[in-house]
């Protein structure tokens, strides 16, 4: 037995488990979508992150990395236990064919495992479904969790796809929209911080004809 796992999200740049071989390639009839909630890594239950899952689409291809784990049942078991903890929002394990760039017609590997999710909000509590680009960008720009910001997940994916030689237009478009949102947020914060008010306090006491004014107090927003 040899375990093969296909990674299309954070597994591309950060597998996190011991493997023996990594192969760049793609699977067919699936596309990457930011339709899955993450509440324990890049988000929280109150402010979930948007992370990747796969959506079936005839004719689509999804580039990523296939990882091979050899060395016997114990090593495979350790890898699977790690992956199941990490991929706990995914409720399905799907078997797919994997292709290399040099031969897009004949699978290089068959029966490779990939974590997927049921695209149904009632059956799968983590499934968010699609949303307008601006709405997704706003959610990704503001969500954060124990493992960091949701936006970093997106930016690292953008870089990873470029590093393997297959940048993805939809990922770039979403990343640029998030940068736009962050730019607006940054300008709003700067404007708020620059709204400093200077309050001058002058107090006259009835038993004194004149006293020096108290030192001016500067009040600044702390947020």
N, C-alpha and C positions, 0 to 999 in steps of 0.2 A: 504493500500500500504506500502510495505517495500522495501527499496533500498539496493541491494547487489552489490558491486563492487569488481572485482578481480584485485589485484595488482601483477605485475610480475617484476617491476623495482624498482624505488625509492619509490613507495608506500609501498613496503614490509618493509622498515626500517623507512620511514618518510611519513606517510599518510597525515598529515597536515590539516585534517578536523576532525570535531567531529563525532565519531562513537560510536555505542553501543556494538558491538561484533566483535571480530577478530578470524578467523578460518584459520588454516594452512591446505593446501590441494593442489590439482592440477587439471588442465584441460587437456583434451585429444586432440590429433591430432594437437597440436601446439607446436612450439619450439621457444625459445628466440633467437633473432638475433640482432646484433648491426648494423642495416641497416638504421636507421633513423637519419636525421640531426637535431641538436638542435642549434638554433642561438640566443637564448635569455636567457638561463639558464647556460649551461656549455660550450657554444661556442658563436661565433659571426657570422654575415653574411659572413665576409671575411675568417674566420677560424672556420667552423662549427664543433661542437662536434659530436661524434657518440654515440647515445643512443639506447635503446631497442625498438623493436617492435616484433610482433608475426608473424611467418611464418607457414602457414598450412603445415603439414606433417603427413601423415597417420601413426598411431602407436606411434607418439611422445607423451610425457607428459611434462607439464610445471608446476613446483611447484611454489607456491606463497602464498598470503594471501587474504582471502575474508573478506570484511568489510561490516557490516550491519548498516544501518542508520534507526532508528525508531524515532517516535515522531511526525509524522504528516507531511503534505505537506511543511510547511515552513522550517523545519529542512532539509528535503530531497532537497528542492530547493536550500538552502544555500550550501549544500555539492556539488550538481551538478554544481552550478555556479563556485564554487572554482575549481572543477576538470576540467571543460571546459576551464578555464583560464590557468590552469597549464598544461593541456594536449593539448594545442592548435595545436601542430604539428600533432596530430592524427586526421585523417579525417573520421574515422568510429567508431561506437559503435556496438560491436558484442555481441550477446547473446549466452552464453555457459553453459554447465553443469559443475558442480563442484563436485569433489570427495574428500573424506577423506581417509587417509592412511588405516584405519581399514576396509574399504569396497570399494575396487577399481572397483566394478562391478555396484553398484547401486549409482546413483548420490545423494549426500547429499543435493544439491541445484540445481534447474533448472532455466534457464532464468537469470543467473547472468550476469551483464554487464561488458564488458572489452573494453578498448580503443585499437583500432588497426589502421592500416594504409594501404592504397592501395599500393600494391607492383608494382608501375608503375611510372617511372620518369616523364613522360609527364602529367599524371593525378594528381600526387602528388609531388609538388615541394620539399617536405622535404624527399622524399625517395631517399636514396643514393644507395641502392642495396648492394650486397655482394662485398667483396674485399679480396685480400690475407691477411693472418694473419699479416705479417710484415707491410703491408700498413695500416691496421686498427690500429695496435699498435702504429705506428708513429703518426698517426692523434690523437689518444686518449692521447698520451703522451704530445702533444704540445698544444692542444686546451684548452681554458679557457674562462670563461664568468662571468657575474654578480654573479652567484651562486657558483662560484669556478671552480676548474680544472676538466676537463673531466676524468682524471685518477682517481680522488677521487670517482666519480660516479661508476666507475668499481670496485674499491677496496671495496667500501661500499657494493656493490652488492655481491661481493665474500664473504665478512664477513656475510652479512645477510643470504645468502643461507646456509652457514655453521651453523649459529645460529639456523635456523629452522630445522637443521638436514638433509639437502638435498644439500650438495655441488654439484656444476655442473662442469663437466670436461671441457666443452668448455669455461666457464667463467674463470676457473683456468688457462687454457692454455693461454687465451688472457691476463689475468692479469700478468702472468709470462713473457710474451713477452713484455708487456709494461714496466715491471721492468727492463728487459734487455735493452730496448731502453733508459730508464732513466739512467741506469748505464753507457752506452756509452756516453750520453750527459754530465753526470757529470764528467767523465774522460776527455772529450774534454775541458770542462770548466776549470778544474784544470790545464790542460796542458797549456791552453791559459793564465791563471793567473800566472803561474810559468814562463812564457816567459818574464821576466823583463829585460829591457836593461838599462845598466848604461852608461851615456854619460858624458865624461869629457870635459869641456870647458877650453881651455887655450888661453888667449889673450895676444899678445905682442904689446905694443904701441911704435911707432917710437921714441917718445921723452923720453922714459925711457929705461934704459938698461935691467931692469928685474922687473917684478911684480909677486906677489904671484898669483897662479892659482885661478880662481873663484871656489866657492863651487860646488861640483859635484851635478848634477841634476839627479834625478831618475824618469824615465818615466815608468808608469805602465798602462796596459790596464785597462779600467774602466768597461768593459762589463763582 
